[in-house]
Amino acid sequence: VYITKGRGLFSSDSTPERQVCKGRLMVLFPGQWHTYYPLRQTGWTEYYIGFEGPTIDAIVGDAFLSPERQILEVGI
């Protein structure tokens, strides 16, 4: 989930509650409990993209993306 405007909160089984804002990407993993929501004062604009297949499996296998590293700063 990519945030382009606003602020909110994210947490999961492996990530304690953290603030997310524009330019951040929240990586969600199948079967993992998670919650995220915009702050009432700011709201947010969000975009979704899904991946599956051997390429993303290799990226996760190399630990570039992992349940322990779910918030990425990718910029706007």
N, C-alpha and C positions, 0 to 999 in steps of 0.2 A: 504494500500500500504506500503510494508516493504522495507526500503532502507538498502542495505548492503555495498554500496560503493558510495562515492561522496557526493555532497551537492546540495541543491536546495531551492526553496521557496514554501510555501503553504499558502493559505488563503481561507476563506469561509465566508458565511453569518454571522457566529458566532465567527470566529477566525480571528483576524487581521493578516496581513502578518507576517510569522515567518520562520526562517531558519530551514531546516531539514537536517539531515546528517545520516551517517551510524548508525545503531542500533535504528533508530526511526521508529515508525509505524504511518501512517496517517490514521485515521478512517473516512470513508466517509459514509454519511447518505443519504438514498433515498430522492429525491426531493429537496435536499439542494444544492444551488449554491456553487461551489468550483473551485479552479484552483491550479495547482501545476506543477512545471517544474524544471529540473536540471539547475544548473549554467553552462554556456558555458565553463568556465575554468576547471571544474571538471567532468562534466557529472554525471551520477549515474547508479547504478544497482538496479532495482526495481522488486519486486515480488508482485503478487496480490493473495488475497484469499477472498472468499465471504461466507457470513453466512446468513441463514434465519431459522426461526422456533422458537419454544417456549423457547429453552434454551437461544438463543441470545436475544430474546425479554425480558426475565427476567433479563439478565445482563444489558441491556440498561435501563430497568425499575428501577433497583436498582442504576442507575446513575454511575456505574463503567465505562461505555462507554456513552458519551453524546456529543451532538453538541458543548457544551462549553468546552469539554476536548478531542480534536481531535488528538493531537500529544502526543504519548506515548513513553517514553524511555524504550525499551525492551532489548537493548543490542544486541550483535552479537553472 
